[in-house]
Amino acid sequence: MRYLLIFVAFMLHGCEEKYRYFCQNPDNFHAEPCQKPRCQFTQTCPEYLVAPILEKKVDEVKPNN
């Protein structure tokens, strides 16, 4: 049991917050590579990567009736 606790503590020690893409990190949303039109070519704009979080902040296109 002691070895299991040591193993779990060792594994959790290595956890850290990392983002797969540079523009996925909220701290980088205003960085130049994350601004349109530059990010559109690589599809790395923040609204593409974290759409559920920014869902209410992204301008939505309203359909014409």
Order of alpha helices (4+ residues) and beta strands (2+ residues): alpha-alpha-alpha-alpha
